[in-house]
């Protein structure tokens, strides 16, 4: 296998781990937010806002990691 093929393989594996990690993180975040909303329904709006901000930060880090994978694959 050529070096470029290994680069693409490594980028694919890195992207897969990145997306899996982000999915797990956002899933745990949503579960905790739903539990908090269930326990105290009066603060559900504040919890939802905090959840959306945290999810955006997780997705931002995910997109950064995916960009690094693509850059390294094309190097």
Secondary structure, DSSP 4 states (H G I P E B T S, - for coil): --HHHHHHHHHHHHHHHHHHHHHHHHHHHHHHHHHHHHH-GGGHHHHHHHHHHHHHHHHHHHHHHHHHHHHHHT-
